[in-house]
């Protein structure tokens, strides 16, 4: 069991640790360039290659999308209640609770824990969450968002390309499938390196409250994911991926939005860092249950 857990989590922590150490040493890392490459080229390619290679069942894709929406609603309620109880502004805690790090951490962990089919299910969750994060999440943070910008978003474009593959049972031409595989292969390593670099730039304040609220986020996320999966009657693998994705720490993107809207960025950074550190202990427990 321990060997299986180590095999799943070690690549994620090692690659993110390389990014963290790289940034802490003051070495150059073009974060904006890498993030744009991952967002505009790598992620759409990963989506297309994964969904075309695994031939995900339309019912499974729909189930994960519905489950993702229900998990977001459950975590929105949890975030609102926690914000009222703690005296924090709801615009700070609700997005942090609703939008976990299902990309940088969720995708590689789902791949190493559950294989290609697990990755495809995680991609379905990630795509659904991203649509809401780039629309509702931006609006909740207080920043402005436009419908035109949404249509130009690479995540939305990749979703539009993935839906015919899933629901019409289409196959990519061999040359396109190979290209998508090649470009998609760079995505997860670059995501993890960028996660480590981003964490290295965050400075902690009020660590106690960050640990408490960050711990609530990942524990409640697992509980909500389990409840939604049970209520929908999901199969074992689908429920496992759902719980793992729902258990992820607060996404770094929430911090970037808080900086953009000037909405308590230090507090959001605290939640990102503390929930990520706590997830190093929490995720092995979650995975041990399923593995």
Secondary structure, DSSP 8 states (H G I E B T S, - for coil): -HHHHHHHHHHHHHHHHHHHHHHHTT----HHHHHHHIIIIIHHHHHHHHHHHHT--HHHHHHHHHHHHHHHHHHHHHHHHHHHHHT--HHHHHHHHH-B-TTTTHHHHHHHHHHHHHHHHHHHHHHHHHHHIIIIIHHHHT----HHHHHT-HHHHHHHHHHHHHHS-----HHHHHHHHHHHTTHHHHHHHHHHHHHHT----SHHHHHHHHHHHHHHHHHHHHHHHHHHT--HHHHHHHHHHHT--B-HHHHHHHHHHTS-HHHHHHHHHHHHHHHHHHHHHHHHHH-
